[in-house]
């Protein structure tokens, strides 16, 4: 399993069970509970449709590690910090 650190970004699928449409969004890691296989963080993407207005940027989430599809370190994007206003 990758070493997740505070500030890392993970890409997670958010399915809409009613429509069957999924939306992939980035979540900024706060901490990881390996024993419970959960990642805690805040939504770092602006939801489009699939979440039915249940989520907004900055929403705090607990996500099963098995749902993580991509993992990026803070500086993986051309050496630039993504959304620096969300850093803590």
N, C-alpha and C positions, 0 to 999 in steps of 0.2 A: 504494500500500500504506500502511495506517495506520502511524503512528510508535509502535512498541511500546516501552514503558519498563519497567524493573524494578518489580515490584509490580502492574502491570496484570493484569487478569483476561481470559482468553480461554475461550470455550466450545467444547468439542471433542466430536465424536461418537466413542464407543468401541463399535464393533460386535462382537458375538459371532458368529463365523463358524459355530459349531455350531448355534445356535438361530435366527440371523437377527435377534435382538433387539439393539437398540442402546441405549446409555445416554449421555445428554448430561451432561458434567461440566465444572466450572470448573477451570482450571489457572492458577496464579499465575506470571507471567513472571519468569524470572531474567535471561535474555538471548536475543538473536535473532541468528542467523547468516544475514544476507541472501544472501550468496554461495551458501550451501548450501540456502537456503530452509527452515531449521529454526528452531524455537522451543524453548527449553529452559526448564523450569520444574518446579513441584511441584504435585501434585494437591491441589486445595483443596475438593474435594467428598467426601462419604462415598459410596463405590460401593454400589449396591443389589444387582443380580444379574448384569448383562450381562458383567462382567469375570471371572466365575468365580473370585473370590477372588485374582486375580493382582495387583490393585491395592488400595491403602489410602490414606487421606488422608496426604499428605506424601511419597508416592512421587515420585521424581525421574523426569522424562520428557523425551524429545526428540520433538517433534511437527512433522510437515510443515506448513508455513504454509498449504498448500492445504486442510487439514482444519479450519482455524479458521472457525467460523460466527458468532461474536459476539466483540466486543472492548469491554471496559469499563475506564475509568480507575479508579484506586483510590477516588475520591470520587464516582463516578457514582450511587451508591445513597443518595439522600437526604442526602448530605454525611457519611455515616457510613463509617468504615473497616470493610471486611468482614474477619472473622476476624483481628483485630489480633494474636492470639497467633502468627500465621504470618509476621508482618513480620520482615524481617531488616535 
